[in-house]
Structure formats: structure tokens, C-alpha cells
Amino acid sequence: MTTMVKVARLHLVDRFSYTWLLWGVFAFTFLVNYILFAAIGPVQEDGSYTGALLCIYIFMVVIGIQAATKFLPFAFTLGVSRRTYFLGTVALVVGLCALYAAVMTVLWWVEALTDGWGINMHFFRVPWILDGPWYQVLATNFVLLSLIFLTGLLFGLIYRRFGMVGMVLFSGASVVIALAAVLLVTWRQWWAQLGAYLVDLDILSATGILAIVAAVTALGGYVTIRRITV
């Protein structure tokens, strides 16, 4: 446990990327959207949906990749085991994801309280995905942030382990698997059943499925880092 805390502290040497830069860009994005929609007014009857919340997920991917590339060699020279580095890294960022999810949920609540920041702008409230009771929004925010980070971490570890060729092959294999799944559904004529399932799927169930995907992604990252040499 002590070593895992040291790994977390190692990452927080660059706390600027994990905190100020992320939230600074997030705040700037919000400000730009606020000025824009305050000037032009609501673009739909029920307000303006910005889609700009995507920027924080882009940052989480970058943080995940950085966690696998920036401090990993240095940690190994300090005698930190691969297992400890991985667990310490995941514990730190998943903890940050919980904190960030809580902040985003509070801002989601404020957005509703102020009728879209006074201009009917929907920045934190995304239809179906981030819509419902606060605890549902909190859980969805947390799972999405964690999943995106773990995905970035996995890709970063694959790059460290296999280089650019391995990254290309992994990405290609992912596309092939996705296409195979589409062909299977088409061949079995399951599109109607799949569509009905997705229509009936509530957001908490979808969040649970994404949590399972996040766990599998974390397992993939753990298996990959065990084979990394620097």
C-alpha cells in the first residue's frame, strides 16, 4: 500500500496535467459555449445542446496514455514493480474520476437550477446519458470517465510493449472484431431484437455494462504491463 501511494505521488509531480490544465480547458470550453449561445440564443425549442462535454473525455484518454508512457521507465528504475505501478496508477486516477464525477454532477444540478445557466444551454445535461436522478448521473459520470482513462492506459501500455506496429495491429484487430460482430448479427437477423433491447435498456443497466467493459479493459492493461520491458 505504501508503494502504491508513492506511485500516486509520482504521477502528481505533474499535477498540472491532472488538475489545472484539465479543468482550465474545461472552463474555457464552457465559457466559449456560453458566450456563443448567449449571443445566438437557443437553437432548439428545448434549448441548446453543446456536446462540448466531450472535451473532458479526450483529456482522460490523454492522461491514460501519459500514465503508461511518461513515468513508467522512471518508476522501474526506482524498483517499483509492474503490478504496483499499475495498481497505484489506476487507484489514483479512478479516485480522481470519482472526484471529477462528483463535481460534474454538482454542475449538472446547478445547470438545472439556473435553467441552463440563464440561457437554456445544456452543457452538463446530455439527453438519456446524463439525464435522470442525481445518483444515476453520478454513477454514469464516474463509469464513463474511468472507462475512457482505462482505455487510454491500455493503448499506452500496448504502445510501450509492442511499439507502433503492435498498436496498429491491435487497432486493426479491434476493427475486425467489430465488423465480425456486425456480420454475425446480420447473418442471424438479430437487428430487430438488438434494436428492441437497446430501446428498452435503461441508463443504469447501460452504465453497468460499461462498468464490466471497464473491468475487462483494466484486466487487459494489467496483463499487458506484466510483459513490458524498458
N, C-alpha and C positions, 0 to 999 in steps of 0.2 A: 504493500500500500504506500509506503514512504517513497519508493522508487517511482511509482505511478504519479505521485504528487510532484516529484522532481521533473517528470516528463511534461506535466501540465505547465509547470513554471518555465520550462524550456521554451515551450510554444509561446507563452505570454511575454517572453522577451520582445516579441513582435506584437505586442497588444494593440498597436495602432491598426494593423490589418484586421484583427479580430473584433475591434470595437469602434474606434473613432472613424476609420475610413469607411467601414460598412455603413454605419448609421449616418455618417456625413453625406455619403452619396444617396442614401435612402431619403434623408431630409431634403436634399437638393432636388431629387426627383419629385418628391411630394410638392415642393414649392413651385417647381416649373408647371406641374399639372394644375395646381391651384390657380396660378396666375392665368394660365391658358383658359381654363373653364370658367373662371370668374369673368373673363373678357367676352367669351363667346356664348356663355350660358349653357343650360342643359341641352345635350344633343339628342336626347330621347325623352319621352313623356315621363318616365320614372327616374330621370336623372342622367348623369354622365358616368359611364364605367371606363376607368382609365386603363386597366390592365398593367399598370406600372408596378404593381406589387411583385412582378416577375424579377425585378432587379435584385431583390434580396436573395432569391434562389440562385441567380447567376453568381452572386458573391459566395454563397455557400459551396457551390461547385469549385470555385477558385480556391477557397480555403481548404477544401478537401484535398485537392491536387497538391496544394502547397504543403500540407501536413505530411504528404508522402514523399516530398522531394527536398524541401528546404532544410529541415533539421535532422532528417533520418541519418545521414552519414555521420554527422557530429555526435548524435546520440550513441551510435555504435562505438565511436572512438572513446566515449566515456564509460563503456562497458555495460550499457543498457541492453537488455535482451530484446529480441524482436517481439516477443509476447508482451513484455512490459510496455514497450514503446507503443504498440498498437492499442492495448487496453487503456493506457494513460491518455493517449490522443483521443480515443473515442469517448472516454469518460469526460474529458474536458469539453469537447465540442458538443456532445449531447447535452451536457449541463448548460452550456451557453444557448443551445437550441431551446431548452426549457425556459430559460430566462427571456430569450427573444420572443418566443411564442406567447409568453405572458404579457410582454409589452405590446405586441401586435394585437392581442385580444383586448387589452385596455383601450387601445386606439380605435379598434373596431367598435367598441361600446361608445366611445366619445363621438365617433362619426355618426352613429345613430342618434345620440343625444342632441347633437347640434344640427340635425337634418342635413347631413352631408357637408359639414363644415360651413354651413350657411349658404352654400351654393348648389346643394343637391348633387355633390360629387361623391362617387363611390370609389374610394381608393382601397380601403381595407375590407370592404364587404363585397365578396365575389359571389354571384348567384350560384346556388346549390353547394358549391365547395365550402365557402366560408359564410354560411347563412344558417341560422338556427339558434339554439340555446348557446350561452357563452361557453359552457363546458365542452360542447361539441366543437366549437370554433377553436378553443384552446388545444384540444386533442389533435385536431386536423392540422393546425399550425405546427405543432410540435413534431408530428409524424412526417409531414412534408419537408420541414427543414432538416430533420435528421436523415431522411432518405436521400435528399439531394446531397448533403455532405458526405454520406457514406458512399454514394455513387462516385463523387469526385475523388474520394480517398481510394476507392478500388481502382479507378482508371489511373491515378497517380502511381499506385503500387505496381500495377501491370506494366506501366512505362518503366519504372525502376527495375523491374525484374526481367522484362523481355525487350525493352527498347522500343523504338518506333515501329519496327516490324511486328513485334508482338501486339502493340496497340492496334495496328491496322488489322491484323488477323482477328483479334478479339472483337473489334467493332464489326468486321465483316461477318464473323460467326453469329454475332447478335442479330444482324440484319437477316441472315439466312434462317435463323430460328424463328424470327418474327414472320418471315414470309412462309415458312413451313406451317406455322400455326394458322395463318390466313388460308392457305391452300387446304389444310385439313378441315377447317370449319366450312369452307366452300364445298369440298368433296362430300362431307357428311350432311350438308344442307342444314347447318346449325345456326345460320344467321338470324332466323326468326326467334329461336329460343334464346340466343345470346342477347338480341335486342330487347326482348321481354325481360330478361334477367337484369340488364342494365337499367331499364326504365324503373323496375321495382326496387332497385338497390338504393338503400338509404345511405346517407353520408357517413354514419358511424360504422356501418358494415364496410364501406369502401375504405375508410380510414384503417380498419382492422386488417384488410387485405394488404394495404400499403405498408402497414407495420410488419407483416410477415415478409414482404418483399425486402424491407429494410434489414430485417434479421438475416435473411439469406445473403444479402449484399455484404453485410458485416462479416458473415462467415467466409464469404469469398475473399474479402480483404485479409482476414486472419490467415487463411490458407496460403495466400499469395506472399504475405510478408515473411512467412516461415522459411521461404526459399530464396529470399533476397540476399545477394552478396554485394558488398561495396568495397 
